[in-house]
């Protein structure tokens, strides 16, 4: 912390990209945006224990710090902050929790997950003192949670949400894609294809329930387990029936024991 504090002292524009490492093109895109918009770019590499449930993949989460440092340096990152757990959680007495937005979807499937996320991001904000912070729309509910935290706590930080970077066949890039076998990884491209078709049908019909059900059936028939597939307001993360100028289509589909999240815009202009 003391090294970090002296490195950032007096800097007029700091961009922070919080990550859990195992970097891929999605993370690098956030870093490129931060590089374009700030004098100093800080990337945190921290696999945050408090956002994993007791039966989740905290211990097997991919860790490759040496590779991550080279990747971050290749896009011009100035500071890589990879603190030990004890430094981030000296007392473990403080938690930030965000209500309502976390009641459904990932919040319902993973109790305590978003309190872990909000707490660690709040801590990273205090530690790194960024002027701007960069998050991927891949984790749409996480974006809504962080936005609510920043608004409700009056944090003087500008949030930037960056579009999803995909593999060539459409699968949203994710560190957890490494858990898929090659055949499933190929097959997982069907998630994006289904979202695209479903969004187009909702935009055309201006109504969602039948189209959502068709898309769920389509994924299930291809061997996916569908945890949820809904049309939502991206700020409140509540389901809506009719598309509007902000609505997004979100999905969590399971394949080979891996939960794959994705979402796309399903906006209409009136
Ligand atoms: P993680 O290391 O998975 O916690 O992700 C760190 C940040 O990268 C989060 O803000 C994610 O939303 C973002 N991110 C992960 N995958 C992608 C992607 N495919 N496209 C854009 N951003 C992403």
py3Dmol code that shows the C-alpha trace and the ligand (Angstrom):
import py3Dmol

protein = """\
ATOM      1  CA  UNK A   1       0.000   0.000   0.000  1.00  0.00           C
ATOM      2  CA  UNK A   2       2.728   2.486   0.875  1.00  0.00           C
ATOM      3  CA  UNK A   3       4.474   1.807  -2.463  1.00  0.00           C
ATOM      4  CA  UNK A   4       1.189   2.266  -4.299  1.00  0.00           C
ATOM      5  CA  UNK A   5       0.353   5.470  -2.436  1.00  0.00           C
ATOM      6  CA  UNK A   6       3.682   7.059  -3.295  1.00  0.00           C
ATOM      7  CA  UNK A   7       3.370   5.985  -6.958  1.00  0.00           C
ATOM      8  CA  UNK A   8      -0.057   7.617  -7.344  1.00  0.00           C
ATOM      9  CA  UNK A   9       0.624  10.709  -5.217  1.00  0.00           C
ATOM     10  CA  UNK A  10      -0.308  13.954  -6.960  1.00  0.00           C
ATOM     11  CA  UNK A  11      -1.453  12.252 -10.163  1.00  0.00           C
ATOM     12  CA  UNK A  12      -4.276  14.225 -11.803  1.00  0.00           C
ATOM     13  CA  UNK A  13      -5.945  11.366 -13.668  1.00  0.00           C
ATOM     14  CA  UNK A  14      -5.806   7.768 -12.537  1.00  0.00           C
ATOM     15  CA  UNK A  15      -7.714   5.009 -14.357  1.00  0.00           C
ATOM     16  CA  UNK A  16      -8.295   1.782 -12.439  1.00  0.00           C
ATOM     17  CA  UNK A  17      -9.118  -1.586 -14.012  1.00  0.00           C
ATOM     18  CA  UNK A  18     -10.036  -4.109 -11.293  1.00  0.00           C
ATOM     19  CA  UNK A  19      -9.483  -7.743 -12.336  1.00  0.00           C
ATOM     20  CA  UNK A  20      -9.033 -11.176 -10.844  1.00  0.00           C
ATOM     21  CA  UNK A  21      -6.189 -11.929 -13.268  1.00  0.00           C
ATOM     22  CA  UNK A  22      -6.144 -14.754 -15.849  1.00  0.00           C
ATOM     23  CA  UNK A  23      -6.219 -11.869 -18.309  1.00  0.00           C
ATOM     24  CA  UNK A  24      -7.713 -12.143 -21.787  1.00  0.00           C
ATOM     25  CA  UNK A  25      -8.730  -9.757 -24.601  1.00  0.00           C
ATOM     26  CA  UNK A  26     -11.777  -8.563 -22.611  1.00  0.00           C
ATOM     27  CA  UNK A  27      -9.569  -7.305 -19.788  1.00  0.00           C
ATOM     28  CA  UNK A  28      -7.054  -5.843 -22.258  1.00  0.00           C
ATOM     29  CA  UNK A  29      -9.812  -3.831 -23.931  1.00  0.00           C
ATOM     30  CA  UNK A  30     -10.651  -2.188 -20.577  1.00  0.00           C
ATOM     31  CA  UNK A  31      -6.949  -1.396 -20.126  1.00  0.00           C
ATOM     32  CA  UNK A  32      -6.671   0.140 -23.604  1.00  0.00           C
ATOM     33  CA  UNK A  33      -9.655   2.389 -22.834  1.00  0.00           C
ATOM     34  CA  UNK A  34      -8.078   3.363 -19.517  1.00  0.00           C
ATOM     35  CA  UNK A  35      -4.752   4.039 -21.300  1.00  0.00           C
ATOM     36  CA  UNK A  36      -6.452   6.373 -23.794  1.00  0.00           C
ATOM     37  CA  UNK A  37      -8.251   8.355 -21.111  1.00  0.00           C
ATOM     38  CA  UNK A  38      -5.822   8.697 -18.163  1.00  0.00           C
ATOM     39  CA  UNK A  39      -2.342   9.861 -17.230  1.00  0.00           C
ATOM     40  CA  UNK A  40      -1.746   6.791 -15.024  1.00  0.00           C
ATOM     41  CA  UNK A  41      -3.296   3.332 -15.436  1.00  0.00           C
ATOM     42  CA  UNK A  42      -3.514   0.975 -12.467  1.00  0.00           C
ATOM     43  CA  UNK A  43      -4.613  -2.639 -12.910  1.00  0.00           C
ATOM     44  CA  UNK A  44      -5.422  -4.691  -9.853  1.00  0.00           C
ATOM     45  CA  UNK A  45      -4.899  -8.466  -9.908  1.00  0.00           C
ATOM     46  CA  UNK A  46      -6.710  -9.900  -6.924  1.00  0.00           C
ATOM     47  CA  UNK A  47      -8.706 -13.111  -6.670  1.00  0.00           C
ATOM     48  CA  UNK A  48     -11.133 -11.876  -4.058  1.00  0.00           C
ATOM     49  CA  UNK A  49     -12.025 -14.642  -1.587  1.00  0.00           C
ATOM     50  CA  UNK A  50     -15.176 -12.936  -0.272  1.00  0.00           C
ATOM     51  CA  UNK A  51     -17.034 -13.071  -3.595  1.00  0.00           C
ATOM     52  CA  UNK A  52     -16.774 -16.856  -3.868  1.00  0.00           C
ATOM     53  CA  UNK A  53     -19.270 -19.136  -2.156  1.00  0.00           C
ATOM     54  CA  UNK A  54     -18.037 -22.077  -0.051  1.00  0.00           C
ATOM     55  CA  UNK A  55     -18.538 -24.563  -2.919  1.00  0.00           C
ATOM     56  CA  UNK A  56     -17.274 -22.314  -5.690  1.00  0.00           C
ATOM     57  CA  UNK A  57     -13.974 -22.267  -7.588  1.00  0.00           C
ATOM     58  CA  UNK A  58     -11.822 -19.937  -5.421  1.00  0.00           C
ATOM     59  CA  UNK A  59      -8.962 -22.434  -5.060  1.00  0.00           C
ATOM     60  CA  UNK A  60      -9.028 -23.614  -8.668  1.00  0.00           C
ATOM     61  CA  UNK A  61      -9.589 -20.153 -10.201  1.00  0.00           C
ATOM     62  CA  UNK A  62      -6.826 -19.775 -12.863  1.00  0.00           C
ATOM     63  CA  UNK A  63      -3.779 -17.891 -11.587  1.00  0.00           C
ATOM     64  CA  UNK A  64      -0.959 -16.805 -13.948  1.00  0.00           C
ATOM     65  CA  UNK A  65       0.583 -13.675 -12.480  1.00  0.00           C
ATOM     66  CA  UNK A  66       3.750 -13.670 -14.628  1.00  0.00           C
ATOM     67  CA  UNK A  67       1.761 -13.902 -17.888  1.00  0.00           C
ATOM     68  CA  UNK A  68      -0.713 -11.283 -16.618  1.00  0.00           C
ATOM     69  CA  UNK A  69       2.067  -8.799 -15.868  1.00  0.00           C
ATOM     70  CA  UNK A  70       3.466  -9.169 -19.435  1.00  0.00           C
ATOM     71  CA  UNK A  71      -0.003  -8.810 -20.975  1.00  0.00           C
ATOM     72  CA  UNK A  72      -0.809  -5.696 -18.937  1.00  0.00           C
ATOM     73  CA  UNK A  73       2.573  -4.170 -19.787  1.00  0.00           C
ATOM     74  CA  UNK A  74       1.970  -4.875 -23.486  1.00  0.00           C
ATOM     75  CA  UNK A  75      -0.984  -2.453 -23.477  1.00  0.00           C
ATOM     76  CA  UNK A  76       0.877   0.243 -21.550  1.00  0.00           C
ATOM     77  CA  UNK A  77      -0.359  -0.271 -17.986  1.00  0.00           C
ATOM     78  CA  UNK A  78       1.753   1.744 -15.508  1.00  0.00           C
ATOM     79  CA  UNK A  79       1.084  -0.021 -12.210  1.00  0.00           C
ATOM     80  CA  UNK A  80       0.060  -3.587 -11.457  1.00  0.00           C
ATOM     81  CA  UNK A  81      -1.329  -3.844  -7.957  1.00  0.00           C
ATOM     82  CA  UNK A  82      -1.470  -7.449  -6.706  1.00  0.00           C
ATOM     83  CA  UNK A  83      -1.951  -7.183  -2.946  1.00  0.00           C
ATOM     84  CA  UNK A  84      -1.998 -10.141  -0.559  1.00  0.00           C
ATOM     85  CA  UNK A  85      -5.363 -10.980   1.026  1.00  0.00           C
ATOM     86  CA  UNK A  86      -4.299  -9.653   4.468  1.00  0.00           C
ATOM     87  CA  UNK A  87      -3.565  -6.240   3.000  1.00  0.00           C
ATOM     88  CA  UNK A  88      -6.997  -5.938   1.400  1.00  0.00           C
ATOM     89  CA  UNK A  89      -8.735  -7.352   4.479  1.00  0.00           C
ATOM     90  CA  UNK A  90      -6.746  -6.205   7.553  1.00  0.00           C
ATOM     91  CA  UNK A  91      -9.699  -6.630   9.937  1.00  0.00           C
ATOM     92  CA  UNK A  92     -12.490  -8.131   7.815  1.00  0.00           C
ATOM     93  CA  UNK A  93     -15.013  -6.109   9.796  1.00  0.00           C
ATOM     94  CA  UNK A  94     -16.471  -3.940   7.044  1.00  0.00           C
ATOM     95  CA  UNK A  95     -18.890  -5.060   4.328  1.00  0.00           C
ATOM     96  CA  UNK A  96     -20.648  -3.023   1.650  1.00  0.00           C
ATOM     97  CA  UNK A  97     -23.931  -4.485   0.511  1.00  0.00           C
ATOM     98  CA  UNK A  98     -26.245  -3.191  -2.174  1.00  0.00           C
ATOM     99  CA  UNK A  99     -29.941  -4.087  -1.880  1.00  0.00           C
ATOM    100  CA  UNK A 100     -32.612  -4.816  -4.528  1.00  0.00           C
ATOM    101  CA  UNK A 101     -30.317  -4.855  -7.568  1.00  0.00           C
ATOM    102  CA  UNK A 102     -28.768  -8.001  -6.088  1.00  0.00           C
ATOM    103  CA  UNK A 103     -32.022  -9.829  -5.324  1.00  0.00           C
ATOM    104  CA  UNK A 104     -32.279 -11.729  -8.639  1.00  0.00           C
ATOM    105  CA  UNK A 105     -30.061 -13.548 -11.134  1.00  0.00           C
ATOM    106  CA  UNK A 106     -26.433 -13.873  -9.932  1.00  0.00           C
ATOM    107  CA  UNK A 107     -27.448 -12.474  -6.541  1.00  0.00           C
ATOM    108  CA  UNK A 108     -30.076 -15.190  -6.112  1.00  0.00           C
ATOM    109  CA  UNK A 109     -27.861 -18.040  -7.331  1.00  0.00           C
ATOM    110  CA  UNK A 110     -24.751 -16.854  -5.456  1.00  0.00           C
ATOM    111  CA  UNK A 111     -25.736 -15.517  -2.008  1.00  0.00           C
ATOM    112  CA  UNK A 112     -23.162 -13.043  -0.670  1.00  0.00           C
ATOM    113  CA  UNK A 113     -21.394 -12.744  -4.028  1.00  0.00           C
ATOM    114  CA  UNK A 114     -22.254  -9.095  -4.648  1.00  0.00           C
ATOM    115  CA  UNK A 115     -21.478  -8.037  -1.073  1.00  0.00           C
ATOM    116  CA  UNK A 116     -18.017  -9.521  -1.725  1.00  0.00           C
ATOM    117  CA  UNK A 117     -17.765  -7.649  -5.032  1.00  0.00           C
ATOM    118  CA  UNK A 118     -18.992  -4.293  -3.666  1.00  0.00           C
ATOM    119  CA  UNK A 119     -16.725  -4.588  -0.632  1.00  0.00           C
ATOM    120  CA  UNK A 120     -13.576  -5.363  -2.601  1.00  0.00           C
ATOM    121  CA  UNK A 121     -14.285  -2.735  -5.261  1.00  0.00           C
ATOM    122  CA  UNK A 122     -14.982  -0.170  -2.514  1.00  0.00           C
ATOM    123  CA  UNK A 123     -11.662  -1.087  -0.916  1.00  0.00           C
ATOM    124  CA  UNK A 124      -9.789  -0.927  -4.244  1.00  0.00           C
ATOM    125  CA  UNK A 125     -11.297   2.515  -4.868  1.00  0.00           C
ATOM    126  CA  UNK A 126      -9.999   3.744  -1.503  1.00  0.00           C
ATOM    127  CA  UNK A 127      -6.628   2.105  -1.990  1.00  0.00           C
ATOM    128  CA  UNK A 128      -5.998   3.244  -5.585  1.00  0.00           C
ATOM    129  CA  UNK A 129      -7.943   6.553  -5.510  1.00  0.00           C
ATOM    130  CA  UNK A 130      -8.895   6.467  -9.200  1.00  0.00           C
ATOM    131  CA  UNK A 131     -10.637   9.264 -11.066  1.00  0.00           C
ATOM    132  CA  UNK A 132     -12.119   6.719 -13.485  1.00  0.00           C
ATOM    133  CA  UNK A 133     -12.765   2.998 -13.158  1.00  0.00           C
ATOM    134  CA  UNK A 134     -13.407   0.511 -15.969  1.00  0.00           C
ATOM    135  CA  UNK A 135     -15.769  -2.465 -15.882  1.00  0.00           C
ATOM    136  CA  UNK A 136     -17.020  -4.863 -18.551  1.00  0.00           C
ATOM    137  CA  UNK A 137     -20.692  -5.051 -19.513  1.00  0.00           C
ATOM    138  CA  UNK A 138     -20.117  -8.813 -19.614  1.00  0.00           C
ATOM    139  CA  UNK A 139     -20.977  -8.693 -15.896  1.00  0.00           C
ATOM    140  CA  UNK A 140     -24.046  -6.495 -16.294  1.00  0.00           C
ATOM    141  CA  UNK A 141     -25.418  -6.966 -12.781  1.00  0.00           C
ATOM    142  CA  UNK A 142     -21.986  -6.155 -11.360  1.00  0.00           C
ATOM    143  CA  UNK A 143     -22.000  -2.870 -13.327  1.00  0.00           C
ATOM    144  CA  UNK A 144     -25.400  -1.984 -11.809  1.00  0.00           C
ATOM    145  CA  UNK A 145     -24.157  -2.821  -8.294  1.00  0.00           C
ATOM    146  CA  UNK A 146     -20.999  -0.709  -8.627  1.00  0.00           C
ATOM    147  CA  UNK A 147     -22.962   2.178 -10.132  1.00  0.00           C
ATOM    148  CA  UNK A 148     -25.404   2.097  -7.199  1.00  0.00           C
ATOM    149  CA  UNK A 149     -22.539   2.009  -4.700  1.00  0.00           C
ATOM    150  CA  UNK A 150     -20.817   4.989  -6.340  1.00  0.00           C
ATOM    151  CA  UNK A 151     -24.075   6.957  -6.492  1.00  0.00           C
ATOM    152  CA  UNK A 152     -25.254   6.141  -2.969  1.00  0.00           C
ATOM    153  CA  UNK A 153     -21.847   6.764  -1.342  1.00  0.00           C
ATOM    154  CA  UNK A 154     -21.134   9.879  -3.437  1.00  0.00           C
ATOM    155  CA  UNK A 155     -17.798   8.450  -4.523  1.00  0.00           C
ATOM    156  CA  UNK A 156     -16.003  10.922  -6.818  1.00  0.00           C
ATOM    157  CA  UNK A 157     -15.251   8.323  -9.485  1.00  0.00           C
ATOM    158  CA  UNK A 158     -16.412   8.225 -13.086  1.00  0.00           C
ATOM    159  CA  UNK A 159     -17.446   4.728 -14.120  1.00  0.00           C
ATOM    160  CA  UNK A 160     -16.851   3.487 -17.649  1.00  0.00           C
ATOM    161  CA  UNK A 161     -18.668   0.399 -18.857  1.00  0.00           C
ATOM    162  CA  UNK A 162     -17.071  -1.320 -21.840  1.00  0.00           C
ATOM    163  CA  UNK A 163     -18.841  -3.548 -24.416  1.00  0.00           C
ATOM    164  CA  UNK A 164     -18.288  -7.290 -24.325  1.00  0.00           C
ATOM    165  CA  UNK A 165     -15.309  -8.726 -26.183  1.00  0.00           C
ATOM    166  CA  UNK A 166     -16.121 -12.066 -27.838  1.00  0.00           C
ATOM    167  CA  UNK A 167     -14.357 -15.065 -29.292  1.00  0.00           C
ATOM    168  CA  UNK A 168     -14.662 -15.344 -33.100  1.00  0.00           C
ATOM    169  CA  UNK A 169     -17.752 -17.574 -32.878  1.00  0.00           C
ATOM    170  CA  UNK A 170     -19.516 -15.205 -30.491  1.00  0.00           C
ATOM    171  CA  UNK A 171     -18.815 -16.659 -27.050  1.00  0.00           C
ATOM    172  CA  UNK A 172     -18.193 -13.844 -24.544  1.00  0.00           C
ATOM    173  CA  UNK A 173     -14.576 -14.012 -23.408  1.00  0.00           C
ATOM    174  CA  UNK A 174     -14.182 -15.138 -19.821  1.00  0.00           C
ATOM    175  CA  UNK A 175     -11.417 -16.588 -17.667  1.00  0.00           C
ATOM    176  CA  UNK A 176     -13.808 -19.443 -16.902  1.00  0.00           C
ATOM    177  CA  UNK A 177     -14.015 -20.440 -20.610  1.00  0.00           C
ATOM    178  CA  UNK A 178     -10.758 -22.282 -19.863  1.00  0.00           C
ATOM    179  CA  UNK A 179     -12.825 -24.789 -17.870  1.00  0.00           C
ATOM    180  CA  UNK A 180     -14.696 -25.859 -21.048  1.00  0.00           C
ATOM    181  CA  UNK A 181     -13.444 -28.754 -23.153  1.00  0.00           C
ATOM    182  CA  UNK A 182     -12.768 -27.793 -26.818  1.00  0.00           C
ATOM    183  CA  UNK A 183     -16.047 -29.276 -28.046  1.00  0.00           C
ATOM    184  CA  UNK A 184     -18.174 -27.431 -25.464  1.00  0.00           C
ATOM    185  CA  UNK A 185     -16.248 -24.217 -26.064  1.00  0.00           C
ATOM    186  CA  UNK A 186     -17.227 -24.378 -29.731  1.00  0.00           C
ATOM    187  CA  UNK A 187     -20.813 -25.277 -28.884  1.00  0.00           C
ATOM    188  CA  UNK A 188     -21.070 -22.358 -26.437  1.00  0.00           C
ATOM    189  CA  UNK A 189     -21.176 -19.957 -29.396  1.00  0.00           C
ATOM    190  CA  UNK A 190     -24.885 -20.874 -29.575  1.00  0.00           C
ATOM    191  CA  UNK A 191     -25.559 -18.683 -26.529  1.00  0.00           C
ATOM    192  CA  UNK A 192     -24.718 -15.480 -28.379  1.00  0.00           C
ATOM    193  CA  UNK A 193     -26.481 -16.629 -31.564  1.00  0.00           C
ATOM    194  CA  UNK A 194     -29.622 -17.308 -29.511  1.00  0.00           C
ATOM    195  CA  UNK A 195     -29.438 -13.899 -27.820  1.00  0.00           C
ATOM    196  CA  UNK A 196     -29.068 -12.132 -31.169  1.00  0.00           C
ATOM    197  CA  UNK A 197     -32.114 -13.907 -32.650  1.00  0.00           C
ATOM    198  CA  UNK A 198     -34.182 -13.410 -29.511  1.00  0.00           C
ATOM    199  CA  UNK A 199     -33.331  -9.695 -29.255  1.00  0.00           C
ATOM    200  CA  UNK A 200     -34.275  -9.165 -32.913  1.00  0.00           C
ATOM    201  CA  UNK A 201     -37.616 -10.925 -32.385  1.00  0.00           C
ATOM    202  CA  UNK A 202     -38.380  -8.877 -29.243  1.00  0.00           C
ATOM    203  CA  UNK A 203     -37.476  -5.649 -31.014  1.00  0.00           C
ATOM    204  CA  UNK A 204     -39.785  -6.629 -33.882  1.00  0.00           C
ATOM    205  CA  UNK A 205     -42.759  -7.783 -31.794  1.00  0.00           C
ATOM    206  CA  UNK A 206     -42.211  -5.268 -28.933  1.00  0.00           C
ATOM    207  CA  UNK A 207     -43.054  -8.017 -26.486  1.00  0.00           C
ATOM    208  CA  UNK A 208     -40.850 -10.498 -24.700  1.00  0.00           C
ATOM    209  CA  UNK A 209     -42.517 -13.431 -22.949  1.00  0.00           C
ATOM    210  CA  UNK A 210     -43.073 -15.749 -25.944  1.00  0.00           C
ATOM    211  CA  UNK A 211     -39.693 -14.965 -27.483  1.00  0.00           C
ATOM    212  CA  UNK A 212     -37.886 -15.513 -24.167  1.00  0.00           C
ATOM    213  CA  UNK A 213     -39.562 -18.871 -23.757  1.00  0.00           C
ATOM    214  CA  UNK A 214     -38.622 -19.887 -27.319  1.00  0.00           C
ATOM    215  CA  UNK A 215     -34.991 -18.960 -26.648  1.00  0.00           C
ATOM    216  CA  UNK A 216     -34.921 -20.908 -23.361  1.00  0.00           C
ATOM    217  CA  UNK A 217     -36.322 -23.977 -25.128  1.00  0.00           C
ATOM    218  CA  UNK A 218     -33.799 -23.594 -27.952  1.00  0.00           C
ATOM    219  CA  UNK A 219     -30.841 -23.535 -25.541  1.00  0.00           C
ATOM    220  CA  UNK A 220     -32.205 -26.381 -23.418  1.00  0.00           C
ATOM    221  CA  UNK A 221     -32.724 -28.542 -26.513  1.00  0.00           C
ATOM    222  CA  UNK A 222     -29.059 -27.996 -27.405  1.00  0.00           C
ATOM    223  CA  UNK A 223     -27.914 -29.321 -24.024  1.00  0.00           C
ATOM    224  CA  UNK A 224     -27.552 -26.094 -22.025  1.00  0.00           C
ATOM    225  CA  UNK A 225     -28.996 -25.701 -18.548  1.00  0.00           C
ATOM    226  CA  UNK A 226     -30.651 -22.280 -18.477  1.00  0.00           C
ATOM    227  CA  UNK A 227     -30.418 -20.600 -15.052  1.00  0.00           C
ATOM    228  CA  UNK A 228     -32.147 -17.520 -16.429  1.00  0.00           C
ATOM    229  CA  UNK A 229     -32.842 -15.715 -19.701  1.00  0.00           C
ATOM    230  CA  UNK A 230     -34.705 -12.428 -19.227  1.00  0.00           C
ATOM    231  CA  UNK A 231     -35.278  -8.946 -20.569  1.00  0.00           C
ATOM    232  CA  UNK A 232     -34.178  -6.437 -17.901  1.00  0.00           C
ATOM    233  CA  UNK A 233     -33.713  -2.822 -17.054  1.00  0.00           C
ATOM    234  CA  UNK A 234     -29.905  -2.636 -16.693  1.00  0.00           C
ATOM    235  CA  UNK A 235     -29.997  -0.109 -13.821  1.00  0.00           C
ATOM    236  CA  UNK A 236     -32.462  -1.882 -11.530  1.00  0.00           C
ATOM    237  CA  UNK A 237     -31.793  -5.395 -12.863  1.00  0.00           C
ATOM    238  CA  UNK A 238     -35.522  -6.105 -12.707  1.00  0.00           C
ATOM    239  CA  UNK A 239     -37.304  -8.027 -15.484  1.00  0.00           C
ATOM    240  CA  UNK A 240     -39.506  -6.051 -17.870  1.00  0.00           C
ATOM    241  CA  UNK A 241     -42.133  -7.201 -20.386  1.00  0.00           C
ATOM    242  CA  UNK A 242     -41.611  -4.698 -23.136  1.00  0.00           C
ATOM    243  CA  UNK A 243     -38.336  -3.467 -24.564  1.00  0.00           C
ATOM    244  CA  UNK A 244     -37.418   0.186 -24.060  1.00  0.00           C
ATOM    245  CA  UNK A 245     -34.524   2.469 -24.937  1.00  0.00           C
ATOM    246  CA  UNK A 246     -32.185   0.836 -22.372  1.00  0.00           C
ATOM    247  CA  UNK A 247     -33.334  -2.783 -22.077  1.00  0.00           C
ATOM    248  CA  UNK A 248     -30.881  -5.677 -22.304  1.00  0.00           C
ATOM    249  CA  UNK A 249     -31.330  -9.384 -22.702  1.00  0.00           C
ATOM    250  CA  UNK A 250     -29.381 -11.382 -20.118  1.00  0.00           C
ATOM    251  CA  UNK A 251     -28.602 -15.072 -19.874  1.00  0.00           C
ATOM    252  CA  UNK A 252     -26.795 -17.560 -17.693  1.00  0.00           C
ATOM    253  CA  UNK A 253     -26.460 -20.931 -19.406  1.00  0.00           C
ATOM    254  CA  UNK A 254     -24.645 -23.926 -17.953  1.00  0.00           C
ATOM    255  CA  UNK A 255     -22.547 -26.232 -20.098  1.00  0.00           C
ATOM    256  CA  UNK A 256     -20.252 -29.005 -18.885  1.00  0.00           C
ATOM    257  CA  UNK A 257     -20.601 -27.712 -15.315  1.00  0.00           C
ATOM    258  CA  UNK A 258     -19.532 -24.157 -16.277  1.00  0.00           C
ATOM    259  CA  UNK A 259     -21.867 -21.171 -15.813  1.00  0.00           C
ATOM    260  CA  UNK A 260     -21.631 -18.890 -18.839  1.00  0.00           C
ATOM    261  CA  UNK A 261     -22.967 -15.333 -18.567  1.00  0.00           C
ATOM    262  CA  UNK A 262     -23.813 -13.132 -21.500  1.00  0.00           C
ATOM    263  CA  UNK A 263     -26.062 -10.211 -22.418  1.00  0.00           C
ATOM    264  CA  UNK A 264     -26.808  -7.936 -25.351  1.00  0.00           C
ATOM    265  CA  UNK A 265     -28.649  -4.722 -25.970  1.00  0.00           C
ATOM    266  CA  UNK A 266     -32.322  -5.147 -26.783  1.00  0.00           C
ATOM    267  CA  UNK A 267     -33.074  -1.459 -27.000  1.00  0.00           C
ATOM    268  CA  UNK A 268     -35.736   0.164 -29.135  1.00  0.00           C
ATOM    269  CA  UNK A 269     -36.031   3.806 -30.072  1.00  0.00           C
ATOM    270  CA  UNK A 270     -39.478   5.302 -29.872  1.00  0.00           C
TER     271      UNK A 270
END
"""
ligand_1 = """\
23
LIG
P -12.772 -10.552 -13.803
O -11.295 -10.698 -13.807
O -13.490 -11.713 -14.417
O -13.321 -10.125 -12.471
O -13.094 -9.353 -14.783
C -12.498 -8.088 -14.607
C -13.225 -7.082 -15.446
O -13.131 -7.451 -16.819
C -14.715 -7.012 -15.107
O -15.127 -5.653 -15.140
C -15.340 -7.798 -16.215
O -16.671 -7.428 -16.497
C -14.424 -7.445 -17.381
N -14.541 -8.447 -18.432
C -14.454 -9.798 -18.301
N -14.690 -10.408 -19.475
C -14.955 -9.418 -20.378
C -15.278 -9.404 -21.766
N -15.408 -10.528 -22.462
N -15.487 -8.216 -22.366
C -15.386 -7.063 -21.651
N -15.067 -7.004 -20.338
C -14.863 -8.165 -19.706
"""
view = py3Dmol.view(width=600, height=400)
view.addModel(protein, "pdb")
view.setStyle({"model": 0}, {"cartoon": {"style": "trace"}})
view.addModel(ligand_1, "xyz")
view.setStyle({"model": 1}, {"stick": {}})
view.zoomTo()
view.show()
